[in-house]
Amino acid sequence: MIRENYKRKQKNGILYIIMGLSFAFIGAACMLLMALTSINSNSFSLISKLFLLIGLLIAIYGYKMMTLLRIKTEADKKREMVDKDLDIELQKLDKLREDGIISEKELMLKRKKIMDTRWG
C-alpha cells in the first residue's frame, strides 16, 4: 500500500516538475525574445515574468512533494518494523503464559511495559 502510494505521488511530482519547467521555459523564451527584438511592451514583460515565476514555483512544489513523501515513507517503514517487533514480543509472552512459564500477573506487567515503550 505504501509503495503504491509512493509511486503514484512520485509520478504526480514528476508531472508538476515538467509542467513547471515548461512554464518557466516559456517565460524565459519571452524575456529573451524581448531582449533580442525591439518589443517594449510592459504587459508582455509582466506576463513573461509571471510565467517564469509561476513555472519555478510549480516545479519547486513538485520536487518538495516527492521529497516529503520519501521522508514520510521511510518513517512509515520504521514504524512498521517497530510494530512487528512488538507483535513478536507479545506473541512470545502469550506462548510463555500458555506453557505455564509465567503467571497471568507477570504477563500483564510485561505486556503493559511493552505497550508503554510503544505509546509512552
Buried (B, 14 or more C-beta within 10 A) or exposed (E): EEEEEBEEBBEBBBEBBEBBBBBBEBBBEBBEEBEEEEEEEEEBBEBBBEBBEBBBEBBEBBBEBBEEBBEBBEEBEEEEEEEEEBEEBBEEBEEBBEEEEBEEEEBEEBBEEBEEEEEE
